[in-house]
Amino acid sequence: LMNNKSRKAKARYLQNLVKDRIMKLFPSLTKDDIRCAMMSENGADIKLMSLMARKIFPYNVETKNRKDFKTIYKHYKQSTKHGALEPLLIIKSNNEKPLAIIDLEHFFNLLEE
């Protein structure tokens, strides 16, 4: 089992990765516009502090860095074996909306276009 400090570091790593990628895509954003949530802070994991930030990146970002997603990754990897097209995994649980899972870099490349 992971200790609490390791779990928090793992969570912070993913939050910072996403925040930095947003800031790289939108260089007009500053540390006053976007930040990572503090542990146990309510709301999204990536805080869009300014109206401008919310306009150019209209997403509520929740990050989860967990080992128990390995089945989802197994299914995602299956979609990479069907040829040269971009992998896309659609998942659905009973009584839930379908979700689309794509590669993070592909997501940011779509936003760049």
N, CA, C and O of each residue as an XYZ file, in Angstrom:
452
protein
N       0.831     -1.206      0.000
C       0.000      0.000      0.000
C       0.868      1.259      0.000
O       1.953      1.285      0.580
N       0.369      2.292     -0.657
C       1.086      3.556     -0.709
C       0.842      4.352      0.553
O      -0.265      4.355      1.090
N       1.879      5.028      1.029
C       1.642      5.910      2.164
C       1.023      7.220      1.679
O       1.019      7.515      0.484
N       0.506      7.989      2.615
C      -0.233      9.208      2.281
C       0.632     10.203      1.511
O       0.164     10.815      0.551
N       1.881     10.369      1.921
C       2.784     11.322      1.265
C       3.003     10.929     -0.197
O       3.000     11.789     -1.078
N       3.193      9.634     -0.455
C       3.386      9.150     -1.831
C       2.141      9.357     -2.673
O       2.228      9.753     -3.836
N       0.975      9.087     -2.083
C      -0.294      9.282     -2.798
C      -0.464     10.743     -3.198
O      -0.844     11.039     -4.330
N      -0.185     11.650     -2.277
C      -0.327     13.081     -2.572
C       0.662     13.529     -3.645
O       0.318     14.328     -4.516
N       1.888     13.015     -3.581
C       2.897     13.362     -4.588
C       2.474     12.864     -5.968
O       2.653     13.562     -6.965
N       1.914     11.660     -6.022
C       1.442     11.076     -7.276
C       0.307     11.923     -7.856
O       0.268     12.168     -9.062
N      -0.607     12.364     -7.007
C      -1.723     13.215     -7.441
C      -1.218     14.569     -7.931
O      -1.645     15.057     -8.977
N      -0.304     15.171     -7.168
C       0.254     16.481     -7.547
C       0.994     16.407     -8.876
O       0.913     17.325     -9.691
N       1.721     15.303     -9.091
C       2.455     15.130    -10.343
C       1.513     15.277    -11.547
O       1.805     16.029    -12.476
N       0.387     14.560    -11.526
C      -0.549     14.601    -12.653
C      -1.199     15.977    -12.783
O      -1.354     16.480    -13.896
N      -1.580     16.591    -11.664
C      -2.160     17.942    -11.718
C      -1.178     18.922    -12.362
O      -1.556     19.703    -13.234
N       0.079     18.876    -11.931
C       1.080     19.794    -12.482
C       1.347     19.522    -13.956
O       1.557     20.456    -14.730
N       1.341     18.252    -14.350
C       1.532     17.897    -15.752
C       0.448     18.550    -16.613
O       0.746     19.139    -17.652
N      -0.804     18.444    -16.177
C      -1.917     19.001    -16.939
C      -1.875     20.537    -16.923
O      -2.051     21.173    -17.962
N      -1.646     21.121    -15.757
C      -1.568     22.593    -15.663
C      -0.469     23.137    -16.570
O      -0.684     24.107    -17.298
N       0.702     22.516    -16.528
C       1.822     22.974    -17.361
C       1.510     22.836    -18.840
O       1.905     23.682    -19.642
N       0.799     21.769    -19.206
C       0.442     21.555    -20.618
C      -0.564     22.609    -21.086
O      -0.487     23.079    -22.221
N      -1.506     22.981    -20.217
C      -2.467     24.051    -20.546
C      -1.724     25.369    -20.722
O      -1.974     26.111    -21.673
N      -0.809     25.655    -19.798
C      -0.062     26.921    -19.877
C       0.839     26.964    -21.110
O       1.047     28.031    -21.687
N       1.371     25.821    -21.514
C       2.198     25.762    -22.729
C       1.347     26.030    -23.967
O       1.777     26.728    -24.884
N       0.133     25.469    -23.988
C      -0.762     25.657    -25.131
C      -1.273     27.093    -25.215
O      -1.443     27.634    -26.308
N      -1.514     27.702    -24.065
C      -2.037     29.073    -24.006
C      -1.043     29.957    -23.248
O      -1.219     30.194    -22.053
N       0.015     30.456    -23.938
C       1.074     31.222    -23.267
C       0.587     32.526    -22.629
O       1.296     33.114    -21.812
N      -0.608     32.980    -22.994
C      -1.142     34.209    -22.383
C      -1.566     33.977    -20.929
O      -1.727     34.931    -20.169
N      -1.748     32.704    -20.543
C      -2.139     32.401    -19.161
C      -0.938     32.516    -18.229
O       0.172     32.104    -18.566
N      -1.184     33.084    -17.045
C      -0.128     33.216    -16.034
C      -0.533     32.426    -14.800
O      -1.608     31.828    -14.756
N       0.333     32.431    -13.805
C       0.034     31.747    -12.544
C      -1.162     32.376    -11.829
O      -1.741     31.755    -10.938
N      -1.539     33.601    -12.209
C      -2.744     34.221    -11.645
C      -4.018     33.687    -12.295
O      -5.109     33.826    -11.742
N      -3.874     33.078    -13.473
C      -5.026     32.581    -14.226
C      -5.339     31.118    -13.934
O      -6.497     30.707    -14.012
N      -4.331     30.334    -13.601
C      -4.515     28.893    -13.464
C      -3.586     28.347    -12.382
O      -2.425     28.744    -12.279
N      -4.120     27.434    -11.582
C      -3.302     26.797    -10.544
C      -3.870     25.426    -10.233
O      -4.998     25.101    -10.602
N      -3.063     24.627     -9.544
C      -3.528     23.320     -9.076
C      -4.244     23.512     -7.746
O      -3.885     24.378     -6.948
N      -5.258     22.692     -7.523
C      -5.983     22.734     -6.261
C      -5.077     22.222     -5.140
O      -4.193     21.397     -5.372
N      -5.304     22.713     -3.941
C      -4.629     22.193     -2.761
C      -5.312     20.867     -2.403
O      -6.466     20.640     -2.769
N      -4.603     20.008     -1.696
C      -5.211     18.745     -1.280
C      -6.464     19.025     -0.452
O      -6.456     19.910      0.403
N      -7.506     18.300     -0.693
C      -8.812     18.382     -0.026
C      -9.566     19.686     -0.293
O     -10.564     19.963      0.373
N      -9.107     20.488     -1.254
C      -9.835     21.702     -1.640
C     -11.014     21.289     -2.526
O     -10.868     20.422     -3.388
N     -12.169     21.898     -2.320
C     -13.347     21.584     -3.117
C     -13.190     22.062     -4.552
O     -12.435     22.992     -4.837
N     -13.918     21.408     -5.449
C     -13.945     21.841     -6.842
C     -12.953     21.082     -7.700
O     -12.406     20.056     -7.295
N     -12.733     21.612     -8.898
C     -11.865     20.967     -9.883
C     -10.423     20.919     -9.397
O     -10.007     21.717     -8.557
N      -9.667     19.965     -9.943
C      -8.254     19.833     -9.566
C      -7.386     20.916    -10.193
O      -6.363     21.302     -9.628
N      -7.794     21.404    -11.360
C      -7.110     22.519    -12.004
C      -8.030     23.722    -11.872
O      -9.129     23.742    -12.426
N      -7.566     24.726    -11.132
C      -8.395     25.912    -10.858
C      -8.155     26.964    -11.934
O      -7.042     27.466    -12.096
N      -9.218     27.289    -12.668
C      -9.166     28.369    -13.649
C      -9.633     29.631    -12.940
O     -10.829     29.836    -12.731
N      -8.672     30.472    -12.573
C      -8.944     31.593    -11.676
C      -9.541     32.805    -12.390
O     -10.239     33.602    -11.763
N      -9.285     32.956    -13.669
C      -9.752     34.153    -14.376
C     -10.813     33.785    -15.401
O     -10.902     32.638    -15.839
N     -11.619     34.779    -15.778
C     -12.632     34.603    -16.813
C     -11.961     34.242    -18.139
O     -12.462     33.404    -18.888
N     -10.822     34.881    -18.422
C     -10.095     34.594    -19.657
C      -9.683     33.114    -19.699
O      -9.827     32.459    -20.731
N      -9.177     32.598    -18.587
C      -8.755     31.194    -18.539
C      -9.938     30.269    -18.796
O      -9.810     29.284    -19.522
N     -11.081     30.580    -18.208
C     -12.276     29.741    -18.402
C     -12.801     29.832    -19.828
O     -13.386     28.874    -20.334
N     -12.597     30.986    -20.488
C     -13.046     31.136    -21.876
C     -12.161     30.340    -22.832
O     -12.668     29.695    -23.750
N     -10.845     30.381    -22.626
C      -9.971     29.706    -23.589
C      -9.783     28.222    -23.275
O      -9.363     27.457    -24.144
N     -10.088     27.809    -22.045
C     -10.014     26.386    -21.681
C     -11.257     26.027    -20.878
O     -11.215     25.976    -19.648
N     -12.390     25.772    -21.591
C     -13.678     25.593    -20.908
C     -13.917     24.169    -20.383
O     -14.892     23.515    -20.754
N     -13.007     23.701    -19.514
C     -13.127     22.351    -18.970
C     -12.953     22.366    -17.456
O     -12.120     23.103    -16.927
N     -13.741     21.553    -16.764
C     -13.514     21.270    -15.346
C     -12.625     20.036    -15.298
O     -13.065     18.944    -15.657
N     -11.384     20.194    -14.862
C     -10.416     19.102    -14.907
C     -10.342     18.401    -13.556
O     -10.042     19.015    -12.532
N     -10.619     17.127    -13.579
C     -10.446     16.242    -12.418
C      -9.346     15.260    -12.806
O      -9.433     14.626    -13.858
N      -8.324     15.125    -11.984
C      -7.232     14.200    -12.297
C      -7.248     13.036    -11.322
O      -7.479     13.219    -10.127
N      -7.003     11.846    -11.835
C      -6.916     10.636    -11.011
C      -5.721      9.839    -11.501
O      -5.695      9.408    -12.654
N      -4.736      9.637    -10.642
C      -3.530      8.892    -10.987
C      -3.558      7.601    -10.177
O      -3.049      7.557     -9.057
N      -4.156      6.545    -10.744
C      -4.447      5.335     -9.965
C      -4.044      4.061    -10.700
O      -4.162      3.955    -11.921
N      -3.577      3.121     -9.931
C      -3.202      1.806    -10.464
C      -4.427      1.034    -10.964
O      -4.326      0.265    -11.920
N      -5.574      1.234    -10.325
C      -6.736      0.398    -10.669
C      -7.398      0.757    -12.001
O      -8.474      0.245    -12.309
N      -6.770      1.629    -12.794
C      -7.268      1.908    -14.143
C      -6.619      0.986    -15.178
O      -6.794      1.185    -16.380
N      -5.872     -0.021    -14.718
C      -5.109     -0.830    -15.675
C      -6.014     -1.532    -16.688
O      -5.592     -1.766    -17.821
N      -7.246     -1.873    -16.309
C      -8.168     -2.500    -17.271
C      -8.546     -1.506    -18.367
O      -8.635     -1.878    -19.538
N      -8.768     -0.254    -17.999
C      -9.080      0.776    -19.005
C      -7.906      0.913    -19.972
O      -8.100      1.010    -21.183
N      -6.687      0.922    -19.430
C      -5.508      1.015    -20.291
C      -5.383     -0.198    -21.206
O      -4.973     -0.068    -22.359
N      -5.733     -1.364    -20.701
C      -5.700     -2.579    -21.521
C      -6.651     -2.418    -22.710
O      -6.301     -2.750    -23.842
N      -7.851     -1.907    -22.443
C      -8.828     -1.688    -23.519
C      -8.352     -0.590    -24.475
O      -8.517     -0.707    -25.689
N      -7.766      0.469    -23.929
C      -7.249      1.559    -24.773
C      -6.152      1.021    -25.699
O      -6.138      1.319    -26.893
N      -5.233      0.226    -25.137
C      -4.144     -0.339    -25.945
C      -4.693     -1.229    -27.060
O      -4.099     -1.322    -28.133
N      -5.816     -1.876    -26.806
C      -6.465     -2.695    -27.838
C      -6.828     -1.828    -29.040
O      -6.716     -2.270    -30.183
N      -7.264     -0.589    -28.784
C      -7.648      0.302    -29.885
C      -6.436      0.778    -30.685
O      -6.596      1.275    -31.800
N      -5.227      0.636    -30.136
C      -4.024      1.046    -30.883
C      -3.605     -0.028    -31.881
O      -2.780      0.229    -32.757
N      -4.166     -1.225    -31.757
C      -3.744     -2.357    -32.598
C      -4.572     -2.487    -33.873
O      -4.382     -3.433    -34.637
N      -5.481     -1.556    -34.109
C      -6.395     -1.687    -35.248
C      -5.950     -0.887    -36.459
O      -6.735     -0.698    -37.389
N      -4.708     -0.410    -36.473
C      -4.231      0.350    -37.626
C      -3.630      1.672    -37.206
O      -3.347      1.906    -36.031
N      -3.442      2.533    -38.194
C      -2.692      3.772    -37.987
C      -3.540      4.941    -37.491
O      -2.999      6.012    -37.215
N      -4.831      4.763    -37.374
C      -5.677      5.865    -36.917
C      -5.464      6.146    -35.439
O      -4.935      5.311    -34.706
N      -5.880      7.326    -35.010
C      -5.738      7.731    -33.609
C      -6.605      6.845    -32.716
O      -7.786      6.656    -33.006
N      -6.042      6.297    -31.634
C      -6.830      5.450    -30.729
C      -7.909      6.246    -29.985
O      -7.685      7.376    -29.553
N      -9.069      5.632    -29.851
C     -10.196      6.214    -29.125
C     -10.900      5.080    -28.408
O     -11.289      4.091    -29.028
N     -11.064      5.222    -27.103
C     -11.790      4.226    -26.315
C     -13.074      4.867    -25.817
O     -13.050      5.946    -25.225
N     -14.196      4.197    -26.061
C     -15.486      4.641    -25.535
C     -15.871      3.644    -24.444
O     -15.924      2.437    -24.682
N     -16.138      4.164    -23.245
C     -16.550      3.292    -22.145
C     -17.922      3.725    -21.646
O     -18.304      4.888    -21.774
N     -18.654      2.777    -21.078
C     -19.961      3.084    -20.518
C     -20.251      2.097    -19.399
O     -20.012      0.897    -19.535
N     -20.761      2.609    -18.311
C     -21.202      1.789    -17.195
C     -22.727      1.871    -17.133
O     -23.323      2.806    -17.668
N     -23.349      0.906    -16.488
C     -24.814      0.918    -16.379
C     -25.301      2.236    -15.792
O     -24.740      2.733    -14.815
N     -26.332      2.790    -16.381
C     -26.972      4.032    -15.925
C     -26.032      5.238    -15.937
O     -26.258      6.200    -15.202
N     -24.994      5.200    -16.751
C     -24.062      6.322    -16.867
C     -23.921      6.709    -18.337
O     -24.196      5.911    -19.233
N     -23.483      7.961    -18.569
C     -23.228      8.425    -19.924
C     -21.947      7.787    -20.457
O     -21.019      7.531    -19.690
N     -21.888      7.530    -21.760
C     -20.639      7.038    -22.345
C     -19.538      8.107    -22.226
O     -19.813      9.305    -22.297
N     -18.313      7.660    -22.048
C     -17.157      8.545    -21.972
C     -16.186      8.194    -23.093
O     -16.029      7.028    -23.453
N     -15.536      9.219    -23.639
C     -14.514      9.028    -24.672
C     -13.149      9.222    -24.025
O     -12.919     10.206    -23.321
N     -12.250      8.282    -24.266
C     -10.905      8.363    -23.707
C      -9.919      8.460    -24.866
O      -9.862      7.587    -25.732
N      -9.140      9.550    -24.860
C      -8.119      9.767    -25.880
C      -6.810     10.102    -25.175
O      -6.795     10.422    -23.986
N      -5.719     10.025    -25.918
C      -4.405     10.363    -25.410
C      -4.333     11.856    -25.049
O      -4.875     12.695    -25.769
N      -3.666     12.183    -23.942
C      -3.581     13.578    -23.481
C      -2.951     14.480    -24.532
O      -3.452     15.577    -24.781
N      -1.859     14.036    -25.154
C      -1.214     14.862    -26.188
C      -2.148     15.071    -27.374
O      -2.194     16.162    -27.943
N      -2.894     14.030    -27.750
C      -3.858     14.164    -28.840
C      -4.934     15.194    -28.479
O      -5.336     15.997    -29.321
N      -5.393     15.166    -27.234
C      -6.381     16.139    -26.773
C      -5.849     17.566    -26.934
O      -6.550     18.435    -27.453
N      -4.614     17.808    -26.489
C      -4.055     19.158    -26.614
C      -3.779     19.521    -28.065
O      -3.889     20.690    -28.433
N      -3.420     18.544    -28.900
C      -3.253     18.825    -30.331
C      -4.577     19.234    -30.964
O      -4.604     20.115    -31.824
N      -5.680     18.602    -30.547
C      -7.001     18.997    -31.055
C      -7.330     20.434    -30.663
O      -7.890     21.186    -31.460
N      -6.980     20.816    -29.428
C      -7.243     22.188    -28.985
C      -6.412     23.200    -29.761
O      -6.864     24.318    -30.009
N      -5.198     22.812    -30.145
C      -4.316     23.712    -30.899
C      -4.871     24.050    -32.268
O      -4.645     25.146    -32.781
N      -5.607     23.099    -32.870
C      -6.086     23.286    -34.245
C      -7.163     24.348    -34.358
O      -7.659     24.611    -35.454
